[in-house]
Amino acid sequence: MTNNLPPTPERGSFPKLAAGLALAIGFSVSALPAAAQPKAQETVVRLNGSYTFGAKAALELATAWARQLKLPGVRIDGGIDPDEYDVIAEGAESTQKLVVQVRAKGTATGIEPLLRGQADLWMASRQVSDNDLETMRRKKVPNIPTLAQFTQPGVENVVGLATMAVLVHPRNPLTVLSTSQIRDMFAGKTTSWGQIGGASNMPVGLYSLEPSSGQTEAFCGTVLGLSDPQKCVESFPRLAAPRFSVQDDLSDAVAGNPSGIGFGDYSLRRSARAVALGTACGTGIEPTPFRVKAEEYPLARRIYLYTMPGRTPSPATVEFLQLALGPVGQAAIAASGLADLAPGKSDADYGDARLDTANNALDGGRTRIRAPDVRAFETAIAGADRLSITFRFQAGTNALDSRAEADVARLVALMRQPAYAQSGVSLIGFSSASGDYAGNRALSKDRAEAIRDRLVASGLQNVSATGIGPGGAVACNLDPSTAPLNQRVEVWLRKRT
């Protein structure tokens, strides 16, 4: 029996298969007649929800899982809809059969199957909300958990990051669009590209995903300031094409229309081009890999896998989650085009740029960082490299959120590697500019010290903690949708002295 699996194919490359037709990929057939073969023991995991995750990442993970189980035969059973497929793996000499069922029709479509026991994991490209639960109550779904139960670590699992982007034709001369310009286009106030400095007076061609898409909710909430994706999409003026349920199709439509503009996941942009996002502070923020992993790009979105609160996950579900959160699964998620959560280092110029920001008080103009805090920041990062791990907190509390809880373990594991034996950790707390300066600085220090205590209790040494408060912003404090990104504790690695 061979254990070599072929490379995972791109979902976009699959033909739209007739219902029940199997596409075989490296599938080996046993010499035994079918009737003589022992019945395979099936391991089944059912995933419903986000197309952003289901389109490619779920396929990559299922293939990696098959490889770990030494199942050389992998096939994909697809139907008419490209967002529904089963990954099936089995071996010619094995009695084990792996089935990963993926139904990726949008984030909002995944919670009901989970609640009704028809899915093991809810794929979501944004966090669960009270609106999700209220929608389920209106549908008379029984035994709906509370929001607090859903957001507990272990139930809520952050497995990667998607980058929602504003997409235009590849030859569109505009490289930066401000949120106000984008809002005006999708509100029908700006109807031609010439009105905002474009090369021609071509009419703006708007493209949209369905309201059930997590990208739609992120775009409507973060860019347009509208909390209800259904009402948001219904408010768009005449679209250039009907709403898309599959982003590949939207990306291709934008790329084929010189006046087109749409939104979607950066990893699924295909031939369309993503523009930098202009801010109220006058800067344009591009989705660089590090800024996405550190969650400094305002349109970076977490990808979640939710289990059902109060229901013990099946052993197969637990195994799938462990794979997704571990090194093998994170590599598979990165291969799909999403951002993984493995700690990454900033480039050599990052620290100087951040120090310049602090010195120039480029924090939205609400407050000017004080000289002692600038010096403390400079001391803390001297000769240090910024890690992409960024500790953030549950809303309104000092408790770490679900990603941060997992990142504590990731940081401890990283620092125990021989390559980091001579490195120390600097934890630097920051805040937004809202409120009292001294209070913000004290809060940022308290949070950094609390994480330091966790790391020391885990056996790490040479860990320092300081609080800078509102200085050194990574996002615009003038914009209420981006200001919360400044409430964080950063991790910097320095050589031991």
The 8 nearest C-alpha neighbors of each residue, nearest first, counted from 0:
[[1, 2, 92, 91, 71, 90, 70, 27],
 [0, 2, 3, 71, 69, 4, 70, 27],
 [3, 1, 71, 69, 4, 0, 70, 66],
 [2, 4, 1, 71, 5, 66, 69, 70],
 [5, 3, 71, 2, 6, 66, 25, 72],
 [4, 6, 25, 7, 3, 24, 8, 73],
 [7, 5, 8, 4, 62, 59, 24, 9],
 [6, 8, 59, 5, 9, 62, 58, 4],
 [9, 7, 6, 10, 12, 13, 5, 11],
 [8, 10, 12, 11, 7, 55, 13, 335],
 [11, 9, 12, 13, 55, 54, 8, 81],
 [10, 12, 9, 13, 247, 14, 54, 81],
 [11, 13, 9, 10, 14, 8, 15, 81],
 [14, 12, 10, 11, 15, 9, 16, 8],
 [15, 13, 16, 12, 11, 81, 10, 17],
 [16, 14, 79, 81, 13, 17, 80, 78],
 [17, 15, 78, 79, 14, 77, 20, 18],
 [16, 18, 79, 78, 20, 19, 15, 77],
 [19, 17, 78, 79, 20, 16, 77, 76],
 [18, 20, 78, 17, 21, 76, 77, 16],
 [19, 21, 17, 18, 16, 76, 77, 22],
 [22, 20, 76, 75, 23, 19, 77, 74],
 [21, 23, 75, 74, 76, 24, 20, 77],
 [24, 22, 74, 26, 21, 25, 75, 73],
 [25, 23, 74, 26, 73, 22, 72, 5],
 [24, 26, 72, 5, 23, 73, 27, 4],
 [25, 27, 72, 24, 73, 23, 74, 28],
 [28, 26, 72, 25, 91, 29, 71, 90],
 [29, 27, 91, 30, 26, 90, 72, 31],
 [28, 30, 91, 31, 27, 92, 32, 90],
 [29, 31, 32, 28, 91, 33, 36, 92],
 [32, 30, 29, 35, 36, 33, 34, 28],
 [33, 31, 35, 34, 30, 36, 29, 28],
 [32, 34, 36, 35, 31, 29, 37, 30],
 [33, 35, 32, 36, 31, 37, 38, 30],
 [36, 34, 32, 33, 31, 37, 38, 30],
 [35, 37, 33, 34, 31, 38, 32, 29],
 [38, 36, 39, 94, 35, 34, 93, 33],
 [37, 39, 94, 36, 40, 95, 41, 35],
 [38, 40, 94, 95, 96, 41, 37, 93],
 [39, 41, 95, 96, 94, 38, 42, 97],
 [42, 40, 96, 97, 39, 43, 95, 98],
 [41, 43, 97, 98, 96, 315, 40, 44],
 [42, 44, 98, 99, 41, 97, 45, 315],
 [45, 43, 99, 316, 119, 100, 315, 98],
 [44, 46, 100, 118, 119, 99, 101, 120],
 [47, 45, 101, 120, 118, 100, 121, 119],
 [48, 46, 109, 102, 121, 103, 122, 101],
 [47, 49, 109, 106, 122, 103, 105, 108],
 [48, 50, 106, 105, 123, 122, 103, 51],
 [49, 51, 103, 53, 105, 54, 52, 104],
 [52, 50, 49, 53, 54, 124, 264, 161],
 [53, 51, 56, 50, 49, 54, 57, 55],
 [52, 54, 50, 57, 103, 55, 51, 49],
 [53, 55, 50, 52, 51, 10, 56, 82],
 [54, 56, 58, 335, 57, 53, 10, 59],
 [57, 55, 335, 59, 332, 52, 58, 53],
 [58, 56, 53, 60, 59, 55, 61, 52],
 [57, 59, 61, 55, 56, 60, 62, 86],
 [60, 58, 56, 62, 331, 57, 61, 63],
 [61, 59, 63, 57, 62, 58, 331, 328],
 [60, 62, 64, 58, 63, 59, 57, 65],
 [61, 63, 65, 59, 64, 60, 58, 66],
 [64, 62, 66, 60, 65, 61, 59, 67],
 [65, 63, 61, 67, 66, 62, 60, 68],
 [66, 64, 68, 62, 70, 63, 67, 88],
 [65, 67, 69, 63, 64, 68, 70, 62],
 [68, 66, 64, 69, 65, 63, 70, 62],
 [67, 69, 65, 66, 70, 64, 63, 71],
 [70, 68, 66, 67, 2, 71, 65, 90],
 [69, 71, 90, 65, 89, 68, 72, 66],
 [72, 70, 2, 90, 4, 69, 3, 1],
 [71, 73, 26, 89, 88, 90, 27, 70],
 [74, 72, 88, 87, 24, 26, 25, 71],
 [73, 75, 23, 24, 87, 22, 86, 88],
 [74, 76, 86, 22, 85, 21, 77, 87],
 [77, 75, 21, 85, 84, 22, 20, 19],
 [78, 76, 84, 16, 75, 83, 21, 20],
 [77, 79, 18, 16, 80, 17, 19, 83],
 [78, 80, 17, 16, 18, 15, 81, 77],
 [79, 81, 82, 78, 83, 15, 77, 16],
 [82, 80, 83, 15, 79, 78, 77, 84],
 [81, 83, 103, 80, 104, 102, 54, 84],
 [84, 82, 102, 81, 80, 101, 103, 77],
 [83, 85, 77, 101, 76, 100, 78, 82],
 [86, 84, 100, 76, 75, 99, 101, 87],
 [85, 87, 75, 99, 98, 74, 100, 76],
 [86, 88, 98, 74, 97, 73, 85, 75],
 [89, 87, 73, 97, 72, 96, 70, 65],
 [88, 90, 96, 70, 72, 95, 97, 73],
 [89, 91, 70, 93, 92, 72, 71, 88],
 [90, 92, 29, 93, 28, 27, 89, 0],
 [93, 91, 90, 0, 94, 29, 89, 95],
 [94, 92, 90, 95, 91, 89, 39, 70],
 [93, 95, 39, 40, 38, 37, 96, 92],
 [94, 96, 40, 39, 93, 41, 89, 97],
 [97, 95, 89, 41, 39, 40, 88, 42],
 [96, 98, 42, 88, 87, 41, 43, 89],
 [97, 99, 87, 43, 86, 42, 100, 44],
 [100, 98, 44, 86, 85, 43, 45, 101],
 [99, 101, 85, 45, 46, 44, 98, 84],
 [102, 100, 46, 84, 83, 85, 47, 103],
 [101, 103, 83, 47, 82, 104, 46, 48],
 [104, 102, 50, 48, 82, 53, 49, 105],
 [103, 105, 50, 48, 82, 102, 108, 49],
 [106, 104, 49, 212, 48, 50, 211, 108],
 [105, 107, 49, 48, 123, 213, 108, 212],
 [106, 108, 211, 109, 105, 110, 48, 212],
 [109, 107, 48, 106, 105, 110, 104, 111],
 [110, 48, 108, 47, 121, 107, 106, 111],
 [109, 111, 113, 112, 121, 108, 114, 107],
 [110, 112, 114, 113, 109, 115, 108, 135],
 [113, 111, 117, 115, 118, 114, 110, 109],
 [114, 112, 118, 110, 116, 111, 115, 117],
 [113, 115, 111, 112, 116, 110, 307, 143],
 [116, 114, 112, 117, 113, 111, 140, 118],
 [115, 117, 113, 114, 118, 112, 119, 307],
 [116, 118, 112, 115, 113, 119, 114, 45],
 [119, 117, 113, 45, 112, 116, 120, 46],
 [118, 120, 45, 113, 46, 44, 306, 316],
 [121, 119, 46, 306, 305, 118, 304, 122],
 [120, 122, 305, 47, 109, 304, 48, 46],
 [123, 121, 48, 304, 49, 47, 303, 120],
 [124, 122, 106, 49, 303, 125, 302, 48],
 [123, 125, 302, 213, 49, 301, 106, 303],
 [126, 124, 123, 301, 213, 302, 300, 127],
 [127, 125, 128, 123, 124, 303, 301, 302],
 [126, 128, 131, 125, 129, 149, 146, 150],
 [129, 127, 130, 131, 126, 132, 146, 125],
 [128, 130, 132, 131, 133, 146, 127, 145],
 [129, 131, 133, 128, 132, 134, 127, 135],
 [132, 130, 134, 128, 129, 133, 135, 127],
 [131, 133, 135, 129, 134, 130, 136, 128],
 [132, 134, 136, 130, 135, 131, 129, 137],
 [135, 133, 137, 131, 132, 136, 130, 138],
 [134, 136, 138, 132, 133, 137, 140, 139],
 [137, 135, 133, 139, 138, 134, 140, 132],
 [136, 138, 134, 139, 135, 133, 140, 132],
 [137, 139, 135, 136, 140, 134, 133, 141],
 [140, 138, 136, 137, 141, 135, 134, 143],
 [139, 141, 135, 138, 136, 143, 142, 115],
 [142, 140, 143, 139, 136, 115, 114, 135],
 [143, 141, 144, 140, 114, 115, 136, 139],
 [142, 144, 141, 145, 140, 132, 114, 136],
 [145, 143, 148, 142, 308, 146, 149, 132],
 [144, 146, 148, 147, 149, 143, 132, 129],
 [145, 147, 149, 148, 150, 129, 144, 128],
 [148, 146, 150, 145, 149, 151, 144, 308],
 [149, 147, 145, 146, 150, 151, 308, 144],
 [148, 150, 146, 147, 151, 308, 154, 155],
 [151, 149, 155, 147, 148, 146, 152, 154],
 [150, 152, 154, 148, 149, 155, 153, 147],
 [153, 151, 401, 155, 154, 150, 156, 404],
 [152, 154, 155, 156, 151, 401, 306, 305],
 [155, 153, 306, 305, 152, 151, 149, 156],
 [154, 156, 305, 150, 152, 153, 151, 149],
 [157, 155, 304, 303, 153, 158, 305, 154],
 [156, 158, 303, 402, 302, 159, 301, 304],
 [159, 157, 302, 303, 324, 156, 323, 304],
 [160, 158, 339, 302, 338, 340, 157, 301],
 [159, 161, 301, 338, 302, 300, 337, 339],
 [162, 160, 300, 337, 299, 301, 338, 163],
 [163, 161, 299, 265, 264, 298, 300, 164],
 [162, 164, 264, 298, 263, 265, 299, 161],
 [165, 163, 265, 263, 262, 273, 264, 166],
 [164, 166, 262, 273, 261, 274, 263, 167],
 [167, 165, 273, 261, 272, 262, 260, 271],
 [168, 166, 260, 272, 259, 271, 253, 169],
 [167, 169, 254, 257, 171, 271, 170, 253],
 [170, 168, 272, 271, 171, 167, 254, 270],
 [171, 169, 168, 172, 257, 167, 272, 173],
 [170, 172, 168, 173, 169, 167, 257, 258],
 [173, 171, 170, 174, 197, 198, 169, 168],
 [174, 172, 171, 175, 197, 176, 274, 196],
 [173, 175, 274, 275, 172, 176, 171, 273],
 [176, 174, 275, 274, 173, 276, 277, 283],
 [175, 177, 277, 276, 180, 275, 178, 181],
 [178, 176, 277, 180, 179, 276, 278, 181],
 [177, 179, 181, 180, 222, 182, 277, 176],
 [178, 180, 182, 177, 181, 183, 176, 223],
 [181, 179, 183, 177, 178, 182, 176, 184],
 [180, 182, 178, 184, 179, 183, 185, 177],
 [183, 181, 179, 185, 180, 184, 223, 186],
 [182, 184, 188, 186, 180, 189, 181, 185],
 [185, 183, 189, 181, 187, 186, 182, 188],
 [184, 186, 182, 187, 183, 235, 181, 236],
 [185, 187, 183, 184, 188, 235, 182, 236],
 [186, 188, 184, 189, 185, 236, 190, 183],
 [189, 187, 183, 186, 184, 190, 185, 182],
 [190, 188, 184, 183, 187, 191, 194, 186],
 [189, 191, 203, 202, 187, 188, 184, 192],
 [192, 190, 202, 203, 200, 201, 193, 194],
 [193, 191, 197, 194, 200, 195, 201, 203],
 [192, 194, 200, 197, 199, 196, 191, 195],
 [193, 195, 192, 191, 196, 189, 197, 200],
 [196, 194, 193, 192, 197, 180, 191, 189],
 [195, 197, 193, 194, 198, 192, 173, 199],
 [198, 196, 193, 192, 199, 195, 173, 172],
 [197, 199, 193, 196, 172, 200, 192, 171],
 [200, 198, 193, 201, 197, 192, 191, 196],
 [199, 201, 193, 191, 192, 202, 198, 197],
 [200, 202, 191, 199, 192, 258, 203, 193],
 [203, 201, 191, 190, 204, 200, 192, 258],
 [202, 204, 191, 258, 190, 192, 259, 205],
 [203, 205, 259, 239, 258, 260, 202, 206],
 [206, 204, 238, 260, 239, 259, 261, 203],
 [207, 205, 261, 238, 239, 260, 240, 204],
 [208, 206, 242, 261, 243, 209, 205, 262],
 [207, 209, 243, 242, 244, 215, 210, 212],
 [208, 210, 211, 244, 242, 212, 243, 207],
 [211, 209, 229, 228, 212, 215, 232, 208],
 [212, 210, 107, 105, 209, 106, 213, 108],
 [213, 211, 105, 215, 214, 210, 106, 209],
 [214, 212, 216, 106, 124, 215, 125, 217],
 [215, 213, 217, 212, 216, 263, 218, 163],
 [214, 216, 218, 212, 213, 217, 210, 219],
 [215, 217, 213, 228, 219, 214, 218, 220],
 [218, 216, 214, 220, 215, 219, 221, 213],
 [219, 217, 215, 222, 221, 216, 220, 214],
 [218, 220, 223, 225, 216, 217, 222, 221],
 [221, 219, 224, 225, 226, 217, 218, 223],
 [220, 222, 218, 217, 224, 219, 223, 480],
 [223, 221, 218, 224, 219, 178, 220, 182],
 [222, 224, 219, 182, 225, 220, 221, 218],
 [223, 225, 220, 221, 222, 219, 226, 480],
 [226, 224, 220, 219, 223, 227, 231, 228],
 [225, 227, 220, 228, 224, 219, 216, 231],
 [226, 228, 230, 229, 225, 231, 216, 219],
 [229, 227, 231, 216, 210, 230, 232, 219],
 [230, 228, 210, 231, 232, 227, 233, 211],
 [231, 229, 233, 227, 228, 232, 234, 225],
 [230, 232, 228, 234, 229, 233, 227, 225],
 [233, 231, 234, 235, 229, 230, 228, 210],
 [232, 234, 230, 231, 235, 229, 236, 228],
 [235, 233, 231, 232, 230, 236, 186, 185],
 [234, 236, 232, 233, 185, 186, 237, 231],
 [237, 235, 187, 238, 234, 186, 185, 233],
 [236, 238, 235, 239, 205, 187, 240, 204],
 [239, 237, 205, 240, 206, 236, 241, 204],
 [238, 240, 204, 205, 206, 237, 241, 259],
 [241, 239, 238, 242, 206, 205, 243, 207],
 [242, 240, 243, 238, 239, 207, 206, 208],
 [241, 243, 208, 207, 209, 240, 244, 206],
 [244, 242, 208, 245, 209, 249, 207, 241],
 [243, 245, 209, 208, 246, 242, 104, 212],
 [246, 244, 243, 247, 248, 249, 82, 208],
 [245, 247, 249, 248, 250, 244, 263, 243],
 [248, 246, 250, 249, 245, 267, 251, 11],
 [247, 249, 251, 246, 250, 245, 252, 243],
 [248, 250, 246, 252, 251, 247, 243, 253],
 [251, 249, 247, 253, 268, 252, 248, 271],
 [250, 252, 254, 248, 249, 253, 255, 247],
 [251, 253, 249, 255, 250, 254, 248, 256],
 [254, 252, 259, 250, 256, 255, 251, 168],
 [255, 253, 271, 168, 251, 252, 256, 270],
 [254, 256, 252, 253, 251, 257, 168, 259],
 [255, 257, 259, 253, 258, 254, 168, 252],
 [258, 256, 168, 259, 255, 171, 170, 254],
 [259, 257, 203, 256, 204, 201, 202, 260],
 [258, 260, 204, 253, 256, 257, 167, 205],
 [261, 259, 167, 205, 166, 253, 204, 206],
 [262, 260, 206, 166, 207, 165, 205, 253],
 [263, 261, 165, 166, 164, 207, 163, 260],
 [264, 262, 163, 164, 214, 265, 246, 165],
 [263, 265, 163, 267, 266, 162, 164, 161],
 [264, 266, 162, 268, 164, 267, 163, 263],
 [265, 267, 336, 264, 268, 337, 162, 161],
 [268, 266, 264, 265, 269, 247, 246, 263],
 [267, 269, 265, 250, 271, 266, 270, 264],
 [268, 270, 267, 271, 250, 251, 247, 266],
 [271, 269, 254, 268, 272, 251, 169, 250],
 [270, 272, 254, 168, 268, 169, 269, 167],
 [273, 271, 169, 167, 166, 168, 274, 270],
 [272, 274, 166, 165, 164, 167, 275, 271],
 [275, 273, 174, 175, 165, 276, 166, 272],
 [276, 274, 175, 285, 284, 283, 174, 277],
 [275, 277, 284, 283, 176, 177, 175, 274],
 [276, 278, 177, 283, 176, 282, 175, 178],
 [279, 277, 280, 281, 282, 177, 283, 276],
 [278, 280, 281, 477, 478, 475, 277, 282],
 [281, 279, 278, 363, 282, 475, 477, 362],
 [282, 280, 279, 278, 277, 283, 177, 475],
 [283, 281, 278, 277, 280, 284, 279, 276],
 [282, 284, 277, 276, 275, 278, 175, 285],
 [285, 283, 276, 275, 277, 282, 296, 286],
 [284, 286, 275, 287, 276, 283, 296, 274],
 [285, 287, 296, 291, 288, 290, 284, 162],
 [288, 286, 290, 289, 285, 291, 296, 284],
 [289, 287, 291, 290, 292, 286, 338, 293],
 [290, 288, 292, 291, 287, 293, 345, 387],
 [291, 289, 295, 293, 287, 296, 292, 288],
 [290, 292, 294, 288, 289, 296, 293, 299],
 [293, 291, 289, 294, 290, 387, 288, 338],
 [292, 294, 387, 290, 291, 295, 389, 289],
 [295, 293, 291, 292, 296, 290, 299, 297],
 [294, 296, 290, 293, 297, 291, 473, 484],
 [295, 297, 291, 290, 299, 294, 298, 286],
 [298, 296, 299, 295, 481, 294, 474, 484],
 [297, 299, 163, 296, 162, 300, 164, 221],
 [298, 300, 162, 296, 297, 291, 161, 294],
 [301, 299, 161, 160, 162, 298, 125, 302],
 [300, 302, 160, 125, 159, 124, 161, 303],
 [301, 303, 124, 159, 160, 157, 158, 123],
 [304, 302, 157, 123, 156, 158, 122, 305],
 [303, 305, 122, 156, 121, 120, 155, 123],
 [306, 304, 155, 121, 154, 120, 156, 303],
 [305, 307, 154, 120, 308, 119, 121, 304],
 [306, 308, 310, 309, 113, 305, 114, 154],
 [309, 307, 310, 149, 148, 154, 306, 144],
 [308, 310, 307, 311, 144, 148, 306, 154],
 [311, 309, 307, 308, 312, 306, 313, 116],
 [310, 312, 313, 309, 307, 308, 306, 314],
 [313, 311, 316, 310, 317, 314, 306, 119],
 [312, 314, 316, 315, 317, 311, 119, 44],
 [315, 313, 317, 316, 318, 312, 319, 311],
 [316, 314, 318, 313, 317, 319, 42, 44],
 [317, 315, 319, 313, 318, 314, 312, 44],
 [318, 316, 314, 320, 315, 319, 321, 312],
 [317, 319, 315, 321, 316, 320, 314, 322],
 [318, 320, 316, 322, 317, 321, 315, 323],
 [321, 319, 323, 317, 322, 318, 324, 316],
 [322, 320, 318, 324, 319, 323, 325, 317],
 [321, 323, 328, 319, 325, 320, 324, 318],
 [324, 322, 328, 320, 321, 325, 329, 319],
 [323, 325, 321, 322, 158, 328, 320, 329],
 [324, 326, 322, 328, 327, 323, 321, 329],
 [327, 325, 329, 328, 330, 324, 341, 322],
 [328, 326, 330, 329, 325, 331, 322, 63],
 [327, 329, 323, 331, 322, 330, 325, 326],
 [328, 330, 332, 326, 331, 339, 327, 325],
 [331, 329, 333, 327, 328, 332, 326, 334],
 [330, 332, 328, 334, 329, 59, 333, 60],
 [333, 331, 329, 335, 56, 334, 330, 337],
 [332, 334, 330, 339, 337, 335, 331, 336],
 [335, 333, 331, 332, 336, 330, 337, 59],
 [336, 334, 56, 332, 333, 55, 337, 331],
 [337, 335, 266, 333, 334, 338, 332, 56],
 [336, 338, 333, 161, 335, 160, 332, 266],
 [339, 337, 160, 333, 159, 161, 292, 336],
 [338, 340, 159, 333, 329, 341, 332, 337],
 [341, 339, 159, 342, 292, 338, 329, 158],
 [340, 342, 339, 343, 329, 326, 409, 387],
 [343, 341, 387, 388, 386, 340, 344, 409],
 [342, 344, 387, 386, 341, 345, 289, 388],
 [345, 343, 386, 385, 387, 384, 346, 342],
 [344, 346, 385, 349, 289, 386, 384, 347],
 [345, 347, 348, 349, 344, 384, 350, 385],
 [346, 348, 349, 345, 350, 384, 351, 344],
 [349, 347, 351, 346, 350, 352, 345, 353],
 [348, 350, 352, 351, 346, 347, 345, 353],
 [349, 351, 353, 352, 348, 354, 380, 347],
 [352, 350, 354, 353, 348, 349, 355, 347],
 [351, 353, 355, 349, 350, 354, 348, 356],
 [352, 354, 356, 350, 355, 351, 471, 349],
 [355, 353, 357, 351, 356, 352, 358, 350],
 [356, 354, 358, 352, 353, 357, 359, 351],
 [355, 357, 353, 359, 354, 361, 358, 471],
 [356, 358, 471, 360, 354, 355, 470, 359],
 [359, 357, 355, 356, 360, 354, 373, 368],
 [358, 360, 356, 361, 357, 355, 367, 354],
 [361, 359, 357, 367, 362, 358, 356, 368],
 [362, 360, 356, 359, 363, 364, 357, 472],
 [363, 361, 472, 360, 364, 476, 475, 470],
 [362, 364, 476, 477, 475, 280, 365, 361],
 [363, 365, 362, 366, 361, 367, 360, 477],
 [366, 364, 363, 432, 362, 367, 476, 477],
 [367, 365, 364, 368, 432, 362, 360, 469],
 [366, 368, 360, 369, 365, 364, 470, 362],
 [367, 369, 470, 360, 366, 370, 357, 372],
 [370, 368, 372, 371, 367, 373, 470, 374],
 [369, 371, 373, 372, 374, 368, 358, 375],
 [372, 370, 374, 373, 369, 375, 368, 376],
 [373, 371, 375, 374, 370, 369, 467, 376],
 [372, 374, 370, 376, 375, 371, 377, 357],
 [373, 375, 377, 371, 372, 376, 378, 370],
 [376, 374, 372, 378, 373, 377, 379, 371],
 [375, 377, 373, 379, 374, 378, 372, 380],
 [376, 378, 374, 375, 380, 379, 381, 373],
 [379, 377, 375, 381, 376, 380, 374, 373],
 [378, 380, 376, 377, 381, 375, 425, 427],
 [381, 379, 383, 377, 378, 382, 376, 491],
 [382, 380, 378, 383, 379, 377, 493, 350],
 [383, 381, 380, 493, 384, 494, 492, 379],
 [384, 382, 493, 380, 492, 381, 491, 385],
 [385, 383, 492, 491, 386, 344, 345, 493],
 [384, 386, 491, 345, 344, 490, 492, 387],
 [387, 385, 344, 388, 490, 343, 491, 342],
 [386, 388, 293, 343, 342, 292, 389, 344],
 [389, 387, 386, 342, 293, 490, 390, 406],
 [390, 388, 489, 488, 293, 387, 391, 487],
 [391, 389, 488, 403, 487, 489, 388, 392],
 [392, 390, 487, 399, 403, 400, 389, 488],
 [393, 391, 399, 400, 398, 397, 394, 396],
 [392, 394, 400, 396, 398, 399, 395, 397],
 [393, 395, 396, 392, 397, 400, 398, 391],
 [394, 396, 393, 397, 392, 398, 399, 486],
 [397, 395, 398, 393, 394, 392, 399, 400],
 [396, 398, 392, 399, 446, 393, 395, 394],
 [399, 397, 396, 392, 393, 400, 394, 391],
 [400, 398, 392, 403, 393, 404, 391, 397],
 [399, 401, 392, 393, 403, 402, 391, 404],
 [400, 402, 152, 404, 403, 155, 405, 399],
 [403, 401, 405, 404, 157, 400, 406, 156],
 [404, 402, 406, 390, 400, 405, 401, 399],
 [405, 403, 401, 406, 407, 402, 399, 400],
 [404, 406, 402, 403, 407, 408, 409, 401],
 [407, 405, 409, 403, 408, 404, 410, 402],
 [408, 406, 410, 405, 404, 409, 411, 403],
 [407, 409, 411, 406, 410, 405, 412, 404],
 [410, 408, 406, 412, 407, 411, 413, 405],
 [411, 409, 413, 407, 412, 408, 406, 414],
 [410, 412, 408, 414, 413, 409, 407, 415],
 [413, 411, 409, 415, 410, 414, 408, 416],
 [414, 412, 410, 415, 411, 416, 409, 419],
 [413, 415, 411, 419, 416, 412, 410, 420],
 [416, 414, 412, 413, 411, 417, 420, 419],
 [415, 417, 414, 418, 413, 419, 420, 412],
 [418, 416, 420, 419, 415, 414, 421, 413],
 [417, 419, 416, 420, 421, 414, 415, 422],
 [420, 418, 422, 417, 414, 421, 416, 415],
 [419, 421, 417, 422, 418, 416, 414, 415],
 [422, 420, 419, 495, 494, 423, 418, 417],
 [423, 421, 494, 419, 495, 493, 420, 492],
 [422, 424, 493, 461, 495, 492, 494, 462],
 [423, 425, 462, 492, 491, 493, 463, 426],
 [424, 426, 463, 491, 462, 490, 464, 492],
 [425, 427, 464, 490, 489, 447, 463, 424],
 [428, 426, 465, 489, 488, 466, 464, 447],
 [427, 429, 488, 443, 466, 447, 444, 467],
 [430, 428, 468, 443, 487, 467, 486, 469],
 [431, 429, 486, 469, 468, 485, 443, 439],
 [430, 432, 485, 469, 486, 433, 482, 483],
 [433, 431, 469, 365, 434, 476, 366, 430],
 [432, 434, 431, 435, 365, 476, 439, 436],
 [435, 433, 432, 436, 439, 438, 431, 437],
 [434, 436, 438, 437, 439, 433, 432, 440],
 [437, 435, 439, 438, 440, 434, 468, 469],
 [438, 436, 440, 439, 435, 441, 468, 442],
 [437, 439, 441, 435, 440, 436, 442, 434],
 [440, 438, 468, 442, 436, 437, 441, 430],
 [468, 439, 441, 437, 443, 438, 442, 467],
 [442, 440, 438, 444, 439, 443, 445, 437],
 [443, 441, 445, 439, 444, 440, 438, 446],
 [444, 442, 428, 466, 429, 440, 446, 441],
 [466, 445, 443, 447, 441, 465, 442, 446],
 [446, 444, 442, 448, 447, 443, 449, 441],
 [445, 447, 449, 443, 444, 448, 442, 450],
 [448, 446, 444, 428, 450, 464, 449, 445],
 [449, 447, 451, 445, 450, 464, 446, 444],
 [448, 450, 446, 452, 451, 447, 445, 453],
 [451, 449, 453, 447, 452, 448, 454, 446],
 [452, 450, 448, 454, 453, 449, 455, 447],
 [451, 453, 455, 449, 450, 454, 456, 448],
 [454, 452, 450, 456, 451, 455, 457, 449],
 [455, 453, 457, 451, 456, 452, 459, 450],
 [456, 454, 459, 458, 452, 457, 453, 460],
 [455, 457, 453, 454, 458, 452, 459, 451],
 [458, 456, 454, 455, 459, 453, 411, 452],
 [459, 457, 455, 456, 460, 454, 411, 453],
 [460, 458, 455, 454, 457, 461, 411, 462],
 [461, 459, 462, 455, 458, 423, 454, 424],
 [460, 462, 423, 463, 424, 459, 495, 422],
 [461, 463, 424, 460, 425, 423, 451, 464],
 [464, 462, 425, 426, 424, 461, 451, 465],
 [465, 463, 426, 447, 448, 427, 425, 451],
 [464, 466, 427, 444, 428, 447, 426, 467],
 [444, 465, 467, 428, 443, 427, 440, 468],
 [468, 466, 429, 440, 372, 428, 470, 469],
 [440, 467, 469, 429, 430, 439, 443, 470],
 [468, 470, 430, 432, 431, 429, 467, 472],
 [471, 469, 368, 357, 472, 468, 467, 360],
 [470, 472, 357, 356, 353, 473, 469, 354],
 [471, 473, 362, 474, 470, 485, 469, 361],
 [472, 474, 295, 485, 471, 475, 484, 362],
 [475, 473, 472, 481, 482, 484, 476, 485],
 [474, 476, 477, 363, 478, 482, 280, 481],
 [477, 475, 482, 363, 478, 362, 474, 432],
 [478, 476, 363, 475, 279, 479, 280, 482],
 [477, 479, 476, 480, 481, 475, 482, 279],
 [480, 478, 482, 481, 477, 476, 483, 475],
 [479, 481, 478, 482, 221, 483, 224, 297],
 [480, 482, 479, 478, 483, 484, 474, 475],
 [481, 483, 476, 479, 484, 485, 475, 431],
 [484, 482, 485, 486, 481, 431, 480, 479],
 [485, 483, 482, 486, 481, 474, 295, 487],
 [484, 486, 431, 483, 430, 482, 472, 487],
 [487, 485, 430, 483, 484, 429, 431, 391],
 [486, 488, 391, 429, 390, 485, 428, 489],
 [489, 487, 428, 390, 427, 389, 447, 429],
 [488, 490, 389, 427, 426, 487, 428, 390],
 [489, 491, 426, 386, 425, 385, 388, 389],
 [492, 490, 385, 425, 384, 386, 424, 383],
 [493, 491, 424, 384, 383, 423, 422, 425],
 [494, 492, 383, 423, 422, 382, 424, 495],
 [493, 495, 422, 423, 421, 496, 492, 383],
 [496, 494, 422, 423, 421, 493, 461, 420],
 [495, 494, 423, 493, 421, 422, 461, 382]]
